[in-house]
Amino acid sequence: MAKISPVSIKYLIHANFTAEGALEKPDVIGAIFGQTEGLLGADLEMRELQKEGKIGRIEVDLKRDKKMTTGIIKIPTALDQSETTLIGAAVETIERIGPCDSQIEVERIEDVRGSKRDYIIDRAKRLMQQIEGSTDSREISNTIKDSAKVAGIQEYGDDKLPSGDLSGDEIIVVEGRADVLNLMRNGVNNVVAMNGTKLPDSIRTLGEKKELTLFIDGDRGGKLIAKNATDNARVKYIATAPDGKEVEELTGKEAYMNLRKKVSVEEFFRRGGSFRALEKEQEYSKPETREIELDEKTRSKLKKISSDNKGSGKAVFLGPDLEMVEKISARALNNTLKRSDARPSVIVVDGTVTNSAIRTAENAHVQIIVAKNFSATSDKVKLLGL
């Protein structure tokens, strides 16, 4: 049987159903194929359309409550608008699923390409602003200098860690090669990368001879790296990138400014990244119970955060006082909620929130999600389209 390519999907039919009895997913899918057979003629026979790759894999998400079964049906199509709406209308004619009386209602038909078009337009605007045609001699000179600095990257120790000039007594330790490149490009040469979150033996040995300053990203991952590094090596100072930024993204001015703000290991953890606080954060399992009131002030603040986040492709995690906890890629929202220890009270998303992300947010006790579009509804999480 041919499968529809995710790239060729044009529309996604979202339908809700209720049935008076206990059902399984195959009952629903069987009813869709069986009871629409012959309704729309040979050209729109759903089994044949799926074989030809014009209808994708039908997804069914159902819940049982006593003697009732409710759920959501999603049908992806590569058909045109009129053909897709005919398929949606045909599905609504189904009155029985398995042995049970049922009712199916198409909630909406989503133009999957719409969000892609919005992204393309926004991205094209940003690319337009980045077009550079200058032939200024200073820029050419700086480009040559940068190239020479990047070419000067060396490999340190048995782990072959990306590094600059480590001959001095003070060494800056960063997470990856991209961080080393950025710092060297901006004139910071006494730098070496861990090549990941696990501390290599070469860094541990280096700490016995040199004075180490750990330069971490401004997110929760940076704190965890700080804990791991200080547990396993002799680190004297810790410097942090601004909240939500990575070392590889910093300008030269930002890098120097934050390196000047370095503090001792003891001071760093006393300010909010203490070992005990981190351990409690990792072990914490009881969700925040204080309910956020959706008054005018709260809505106004969420609207501003959503507006500031527009076009970024990010999801912003907020605490109970609407303070930013973490900022991640919107595409990684579902996986981050599953794997991360972060327990946001509010999530502001630039884009569409999928059904699976909504269900994961319910399990994570998220109170409010703010986004442009939602692929499903929720009784447990307040969904706001600000």
N, C-alpha and C positions, 0 to 999 in steps of 0.2 A: 504494500500500500504506500503510495507517495505521501510524503510529508510536506506541509507548507513551510517555506523558509520564513523565519522571523522577519527577515528583511522585506519580504513581499506582502506582509500583512497590511491591509488598508484599514479595516474596521474591526471592532470588537463588540459583539452583541452581549450586553449584560442583562440577564433575566433572573427574576426571583420566582420561586415556586413553593407551594405548600401542598401537602398530601395527607390524607386521613389514614395513616398507618405507618408501619416501619418499612423503610426502603434502604436499598444499597445503591451505590453509584452506578453499577451496571444496569439497574432497573431504569434509571433516568435516561442514560445514554441510549439504551435499547428502545425506550419509548420515543425519543426524538427521531431516531432513524426509522423506526417501524411505522409510527403514526403520521409521519409527513410523506411517506412513500406514495408517489403518484399524484400528490396534491398539486404540484407546480409543473408537471410535465417532465419529459426526459432531460431537458437541458438543465433543470434545477433539482435533479435527484440528488439528495444529500450524500448518499453512499458514493455515487459516481463523482461528485464534486470533491469529496475527500480523497478518493483515489487519484484524481487529477491534480491534487495539491491546491485546490481553490478554497477548501475549508480545512482549517487546522484541527488539531486535537482538542476535543471538547472537554473543558474542565468543569467538574462538579464539586461543590463544597457544601456538605449537608450537615444538619444537626437534628437530633431526635429529642423531643420533649414529650414524655409520656406516649400518647398514641398519635402524635403529630410528627411529621417530618418536614422541615423547612430547609431551604438552601439557595445557593446562587449557581447559576449556569453561565459559563462564558464560552462564546463561539467565535473564534477568529476567522476572518474571511479575507480573501484576496479578490472578491467580486466588486462590482461597482455599487454605487449607492442604492439604485433601484432594486438590484438583485439581492443585496444584503437586507434591505427592509422587507422584501418578500419572504426571505428565510426567517426573519424575526417574527413576522406576522403568522407564518405557518407554524412556528413553534408554539405560539399562543393558542392554537386550536387544540392542543393536546389536553384531553380531559381525564385521562387515566394513566397512571404510571404503575406498572405491575398490576396488582390486584386492587389498588387504592384509587379513590377519586382524588383528583388533583386540579390545581389551577396554576398556570404559568403566565407571568406578566413580564414583558420586556420593559426594563427600567429605563434603559438608554442605549444608544448605539454610539460608541466612541470612535472618533476619527483618530486612529493611532498616529497618523502622519502629522496631525496638528501640532503636537508637542515637539516633533522633530523640526517642523517648519519654524516654530517659535525659537528653538535653539539655533537653527541655521541663521535666522535673521539677527539675533543678538550676537552670535559669534562673528558674523560677517561685519557687524558694526565695530566690534572690538578689534578685529583684524585690520579694518580700514584705518583705525586710529594708530595702529602699530606700523603702518607702512612707512618706511624710511628711505628717502632718496638722497640724503645729504652726502656730500663728498668732502666735508670739512676735514682739513689736514689733521686736526687734533683727534678726530674720531678714528681716522686711519691709523694714526700713531698709537692710540689707546688699544685698538684692535690687535695690533702687532705685539704690544706689550702683554696684553691678556693672553695671547696665544703662546708667548714665551713662558709665561707663568704656569699655564696649564701643562705645557710640555715638560715642566720641571717636576711634575709629580713622581714620587719615588715609591718603592715598596719597602715596608719595614718588617723585619723579623721573619720567623718561620711561617707566620700566617699571611705574609705578603700583603700587609695592610697599606692602603693608599695613604701617603704622607707627604709632607713638605720637608723643610729643613729642621731636623730634630737635634741639631748640635748644641743648642742652648740649654739652659737649666729649666726653663718654663715651657711646658708643652700643653697645648689645647687638644682635648679629646672630643671628637664628634661622632655621630652615629654612622654616617655613610660617605661614600666617595663624592656624591653630589655636594655634601656639606664642605668637604675639603676643597673641591673645585671653587666653590663660591667664596670661601674665605681667602684662598690664595689669589683669586682674581682681584680681591679687594685689599691685597697687601699683607694678609695675615699668613705667614709661611710656617710658623712653628706649630703645625697641626697634623693630627693623625686620626684615622677613622677606625671605629670598632668593627665596621662591616656587618652591622646587625645589632640586635639587642643583647646578645650574649657576649660577655666580656672575654676577649681572647687572652691567652697566656702572655702574649707579647706586651700587652698593655699592663698587665699585672707586674711583669718584670720591669717595664719602663718606670712604673710608679715607685720602685725601690731606689731608682737613681735620680729621677727628675721630679720637679714640682708639677703635679697634674691639675689642670683646670678642666672640668667637665662642662661642655657647652651643649645644652639639651634643647629640644623643641618645646614650644610653649603649649603643651597639651598633657593629658594624663599619661600618655605613653612615655613622655619625657621624664615624668616623676618616677615611673616604674624602672626606667633605665638608670636613673640616679640611684635608686635603692639597690639595684643589682650591682652597679659599678662600685658604689661605696662599701657594699658588703664584701666585695672580692678584690679590691685594690686600694692602695693608699692614695686617695684623692684629697687635695687640699682645699680647692675652691669649686663652686658650682655657679655657672652663668646660665641664664634662661632666655630664650627668644620670647618676644611678646606673645600674649595669649592668642592661640589659634594660628600662630605662624611657625614655620619650620626654619631651621638654620639655613637651608639651601635657598630660601626665598628672600633672605634679608639683603638690604642694600648695604653698601660699605658703611654708611653712617650708622645704620641700625646695629650692624655687627659690632662696631667699636663701642657704641653707646652701651650695649648690653654686656659686653665683656668688661667694661669699666664698672658695671654694677655687680660684678661677681661677689659672692659672699662665701664664708666658710661653710663647710658641710653641716656643722652643728646649727649655724644660723639659718641655713636653707630649710632644714627640716623643722626648726622651731617656728618658722614663719607660716607653716601650713602643709609641709610635705613630710611631717614626722614619720618615723618608722612605725610607731604605734598607730598613728592615724591611717597610714596606708594599709596596714594589716587589718585594721577594723573595717576599712572601706572594702577590702577584698572579701572579708568574711561576712559583711553585712547582708542580711537577707530580708529584713523587715522593711516593706516599702513605706515611703512617706505617706502619712495618712491625712495631713492637713489639706482640706479641699480648697482649691483656688476658686474664688468667686469671679464670675464673668461680668463684672460691673463695667461702667463706661471707661474708667481709668485703665483697667486691665486690657480691655479691647483696644483702646487707643495705643497702649504700649506695644501690644502684640502686632498691631497694624504697622507701627513704625519699624519693628524688628523685621517683619515680613517684607516691607518695602526696601529696607537696607540690604536684605538677603537676596532680593530679586535679581536673576541673571547670574548668580554665583554657582548654581548647580550644587548647592550645599544644603545640609540639614543641620539646624542649630538646636542643641539640647539646652533647655533652660531648667533651672531649679525652681523650688516652690515660690521664691521671691522674684522670679523672672530674670535671675542673673544667669549669664551664659556659663554653662558647664563644659561644653565641648562642641566643636564644629567638624562635621565629617562630610564626605561625598554623599549626596542624596541617593545615588545608586547603591550605596553600601548600607543604607538605613536598616533593612531587615536583618542582614548578617551582623551588623554592629550591635543591634538590640539583643540578638541571640547570644553573642559571644562576650560582649563587654559587661563589666560590672557597673557601668553607669546606669543610674536609675532616674532619668529625667522626668520632671513633672509635666513639662510642655515641650513639644517638638515643633519647630517652624521649618517647613520644607519648601524649597524652590522646585516646583514641579508637581507631578501626580504621585499620590500615595497608593500603593498597591494593596490588594486585599490581604495578602500574606503579611505585609508590614503592619497593617491595622491589627490583625490578630496577634502578632508578636507584641505590639504595643499594649494590647489588652493584658497579656500575660506579664508584661513588665510594669503594670500598674500606672501607665501614662494617663494623665487626666485630660489633656487637650492636645490636638494636632491641628496646626494651621497650615493650609496648603491651597494651591490653585484648584486641584481636582482630586477626587477620591474615587477609587475603583469599587468601594463597598461602603456599607453603613455600619454603625456600631452602636450597641446599647451601653457599652462600658466606657468608651472614650468620646469626648465631645469633639466633633469635627467641624472646624471653622474655615470657611472660604473667604478670608479677608482680602 
